[in-house]
Amino acid sequence: MTEILWNRMTAEALRGRAAEGAIVLLPVASTEQHGPHLATGVDDYLCSEACRRAAALVAKTRPIVVAPTVWCGLAEHHVAFGGTFTLSLSTYQAMLRDLCQSILRAGFEKILIVNGHGGNIAALNAFTTELARDLKAPIATTTYIMGGIEETKAILDDQDGIQHACEGETSMMMAVKPDLVDHSRLPEAHGASLGLSAALARPIHVWKSFKELTPSGVMGDARRATPAKGEAILDACAKGIAERLLKGEPWA
């Protein structure tokens, strides 16, 4: 199988992949609380896995590389629970700029930033414009769960999409990192429900700590999570990303 992970390749091999016109996926995530039953590295592990699966599909047809995952993002809303790293907006923007510039200086031309944390979405959408302008490169961004959003609705029993430390994220962790799921705490793993569409539909935005919204740290309900659901969600998300890349999106 063709190697797709940047940090498993030599510099010489990466120069060759750049010369072939390879796309680079840059996974960006977060390290933060995920309720009483999941490890803090959920977003890191799941975003990395979604990118790996997507790249494995794309690599059958065209060259692609997955850069090392950025494990820290914008997570101020989780800090009250402890166990959380967060960056200031300016630091995050500067870090992403330097990482993208490093990828470009290594000879690559197309970068897709693949996000795995809801708190990064608004900033990444704004940063993409500035990164593309300042670095003069076609830098794009997506959030991996969007690749399989319709399929995910059909897979889950108690939610219509991914929330936080929920049925979806817990199922995916059961599939890829089962040792980091504490099954004895699953009965506590539920909280208020606020889907992505509901969050975007609010007429007025105000910052709130997650602790004000859900004392458990869970948004949604993880109690019916299963490894099979997790495999299906990850495959759907990876397929969605891969299909778009093979069509030439977002650079068509």
For each residue, the residues with C-beta under 8 A, 3 or more apart:
1: 56
2: 59
3: 8 9 13
4: 52 55 56 59 64 65 66
5: 8 9 52 65 66
6: 9 14 24 65 66 67 68
7: 68
8: 3 5
9: 3 5 6 13 14 17 65
10: 13 14
11: 14 15
12: 15 16
13: 3 9 10 16 17
14: 6 9 10 11 17 18 65 106 107
15: 11 12 18 19 106 107
16: 12 13 19 20
17: 9 13 14 20 22 63 65 108
18: 14 15 21 22 106 107 108 109
19: 15 16 107
20: 16 17 63
21: 18 62 63 109 110
22: 17 18 62 63 64 65 108
23: 58 62 63 64 65 108 110 111 112 245
24: 6 64 65 66 67 103 108 110 111 112
25: 51 54 55 64 65 66 67 112 114
26: 67 70 99 100 103 111 112 113 114
27: 47 48 50 51 66 67 68 69 70 114 115 116
28: 47 69 70 73 96 113 114 115 116 117 120 124
29: 43 44 46 47 48 69 70 71 73 115 116 117
30: 43 44 71 72 73 74 75 85 86 116 117 119 120
31: 40 41 43 44 71 72 75 84 85
32: 40 43 75 78 83 84 85 86 117
33: 40 78 81 82 83 84 165 210 217
34: 37 38 39 40 42 164 165 169 217 218
35: 38 164 165 185 188 189 191 216 217 218 222
36: 182 185 188 189 216 217 218
37: 34 165 170 181 182 183 185 186 188 189 222
38: 34 35 42 165 169 170 173 180 181 182 189
39: 34 42 173 177 180
40: 31 32 33 34 83 84
41: 31 44 45 71 177 180
42: 34 38 39 45 46 165 169 173 180
43: 29 30 31 32 46 47 73 116 117
44: 29 30 31 41 47 48 69 71 116
45: 41 42 48 49 173 176 177 180
46: 29 42 43 49 50 116 144 169 172 173 176 234
47: 27 28 29 43 44 50 51 69 114 115 116 117 144
48: 27 29 44 45 51 52 66 69 116
49: 45 46 52 53 172 176 234
50: 27 46 47 53 54 114 116 144 147 234 237 238 241
51: 25 27 47 48 54 55 66 69 114 144 241
52: 4 5 48 49 55 56 66
53: 49 50 56 57 234 235 237 238
54: 25 50 51 57 58 114 144 147 237 238 239 241 242 245
55: 4 25 51 52 58 59 64 65 66 242
56: 1 4 52 53 59 60 238
57: 53 54 60 238 239 242
58: 23 54 55 61 62 64 242 245 246
59: 2 4 55 56 62 63 64
60: 56 57
61: 58 246
62: 21 22 23 58 59 245 246
63: 17 20 21 22 23 59
64: 4 22 23 24 25 55 58 59 245
65: 4 5 6 9 14 17 22 23 24 25 55 108
66: 4 5 6 24 25 27 48 51 52 55
67: 6 24 25 26 27 99 103
68: 6 7 27
69: 27 28 29 44 47 48 51
70: 26 27 28 29 73 95 96 99
71: 29 30 31 41 44 85
72: 30 31 75 85 86 87
73: 28 29 30 43 70 86 87 92 117 119 120
74: 30 86 87 89 92 117 119 120 123
75: 30 31 32 72 78 79 84 85 86 117 119
76: 79 86 119 207
77: 119 207 208 209 210
78: 32 33 75 81 84 86 119 210 217
79: 75 76 82 84 86 209
80: 209 210 211
81: 33 78 84 210 211 217
82: 33 79
83: 32 33 40
84: 31 32 33 40 75 78 79 81
85: 30 31 32 71 72 75
86: 30 32 72 73 74 75 76 78 79
87: 72 73 74 91 92 95
88: 91 92
89: 74 92 93 123
90: 93 94
91: 87 88 94 95
92: 73 74 87 88 89 95 96 120 123
93: 89 90 96 97 123 127 130
94: 90 91 97 98
95: 70 87 91 92 98 99
96: 28 70 92 93 99 100 113 127 131
97: 93 94 100 101 131 134 135
98: 94 95 101 102
99: 26 67 70 95 96 102 103
100: 26 96 97 103 104 111 113 131 135 137 139
101: 97 98 104 105 135
102: 98 99 105 106
103: 24 26 67 99 100 106 108 111
104: 100 101 107 108 109 111 135 137
105: 101 102
106: 14 15 18 102 103
107: 14 15 18 19 104
108: 17 18 22 23 24 65 103 104 111
109: 18 21 104 137 138
110: 21 23 24 137 138 251
111: 23 24 26 100 103 104 108 137 138 139 140
112: 23 24 25 26 139 140 141 142 245 250
113: 26 28 96 100 124 128 139 140 141 142
114: 25 26 27 28 47 50 51 54 141 142 143 144 241
115: 27 28 29 47 120 121 124 141 142 143 144
116: 27 28 29 30 43 44 46 47 48 50 143 144
117: 28 29 30 32 43 47 73 74 75 120 121
118: 121 143 164 196 199
119: 30 73 74 75 76 77 78
120: 28 30 73 74 92 115 117 123 124 143
121: 115 117 118 124 125 143
122: 125 126
123: 74 89 92 93 120 126 127
124: 28 113 115 120 121 127 128 141
125: 121 122 128 141
126: 122 123 129 130
127: 93 96 123 124 130 131 141
128: 113 124 125 131 132 139 140 141
129: 126 132 133
130: 93 126 127 133 134
131: 96 97 100 127 128 134 135 137 139
132: 128 129 135 136 137 138 139
133: 129 130 136
134: 97 130 131
135: 97 100 101 104 131 132 139
136: 132 133
137: 100 104 109 110 111 131 132
138: 109 110 111 132 250 251
139: 100 111 112 113 128 131 132 135
140: 111 112 113 128 250 251
141: 112 113 114 115 124 125 127 128
142: 112 113 114 115 146 147 241 250
143: 114 115 116 118 120 121 146
144: 46 47 50 51 54 114 115 116 147 237 238 241
145: 148 149 152 161 162 168 237
146: 142 143 149 237 240
147: 50 54 142 144 236 237 238 239 240 241 244
148: 145 151 152 233 235 236 237 238 239 240
149: 145 146 152 153 161 240
150: 153 154
151: 148 154 155 232 233 236 240
152: 145 148 149 155 156 161 162 168 233 236 237
153: 149 150 156 160 161
154: 150 151
155: 151 152 168 229 232 233 236
156: 152 153 159 160 161 167 168 171 229
157: 167 224
158: 167 220 221 223 224
159: 156 162 163 166 167 168 193 195 220 221
160: 153 156 195
161: 145 149 152 153 156 168 195 196 197
162: 145 152 159 166 168 169 196 233
163: 159 166 168 169 193 194 195 219 220
164: 34 35 118 169 210 217 218 219 220
165: 33 34 35 37 38 42 169 170 189 217 218 219 220 222
166: 159 162 163 169 170 218 219 220 221 222 225
167: 156 157 158 159 170 171 220 221 222 223 224 225 229
168: 145 152 155 156 159 161 162 163 171 172 220 225 229 230 233
169: 34 38 42 46 162 163 164 165 166 172 173 222
170: 37 38 165 166 167 173 174 181 186 189 222 225 230
171: 156 167 168 174 175 225 226 227 228 229 230 233
172: 46 49 168 169 175 176 230 233 234
173: 38 39 42 45 46 169 170 176 177 178 180 181 230
174: 170 171 178 181 225 226 227 230
175: 171 172 178 227 228 230 231 234
176: 45 46 49 172 173 230 234
177: 39 41 45 173 180 181
178: 173 174 175 181 227
179:
180: 38 39 41 42 45 173 177
181: 37 38 170 173 174 177 178
182: 36 37 38 185 186
183: 37 186
184:
185: 35 36 37 182 188 189
186: 37 170 182 183 189 222 223 225
187: 223
188: 35 36 37 185 216
189: 35 36 37 38 165 170 185 186 216 218 221 222 223
190: 216 218 220 221 222 223
191: 35 213 214 215 216 217 218 219 220 221
192: 213 214 219
193: 159 163 219 220 221
194: 163 198 199 213 219
195: 159 160 161 163 198 199
196: 118 161 162 199 200
197: 161 200 201
198: 194 195 201 202
199: 118 194 195 196 202
200: 196 197
201: 197 198
202: 198 199 205
203:
204:
205: 202
206:
207: 76 77
208: 77 212 213
209: 77 79 80 212 213
210: 33 77 78 80 81 164 213 214 217 219
211: 80 81 214 215 217
212: 208 209
213: 191 192 194 208 209 210 219
214: 191 192 210 211 217 218 219
215: 191 211
216: 35 36 188 189 190 191
217: 33 34 35 36 78 81 164 165 191 210 211 214
218: 34 35 36 164 165 166 189 190 191 214 221 222
219: 163 164 165 166 191 192 193 194 210 213 214
220: 158 159 163 164 165 166 167 168 190 191 193
221: 158 159 166 167 189 190 191 193 218 224
222: 35 37 165 166 167 169 170 186 189 190 218 225
223: 158 167 186 187 189 190
224: 157 158 167 221
225: 166 167 168 170 171 174 186 222 229 230
226: 171 174 229 230
227: 171 174 175 178 230 231
228: 171 175 231 232
229: 155 156 167 168 171 225 226 232 233
230: 168 170 171 172 173 174 175 176 225 226 227 233 234
231: 175 227 228 234 235
232: 151 155 228 229 235 236
233: 148 151 152 155 162 168 171 172 229 230 236 237
234: 46 49 50 53 172 175 176 230 231 237 238
235: 53 148 231 232 238 239
236: 147 148 151 152 155 232 233 239 240
237: 50 53 54 144 145 146 147 148 152 233 234 240 241
238: 50 53 54 56 57 144 147 148 234 235 241 242
239: 54 57 147 148 235 236 242 243
240: 146 147 148 149 151 236 237 243 244
241: 50 51 54 114 142 144 147 237 238 244 245
242: 54 55 57 58 238 239 245 246
243: 239 240 246 247
244: 147 240 241 247 249 250
245: 23 54 58 62 64 112 241 242 248 249
246: 58 61 62 242 243
247: 243 244 252
248: 245 251 252
249: 244 245 252
250: 112 138 140 142 244
251: 110 138 140 248
252: 247 248 249
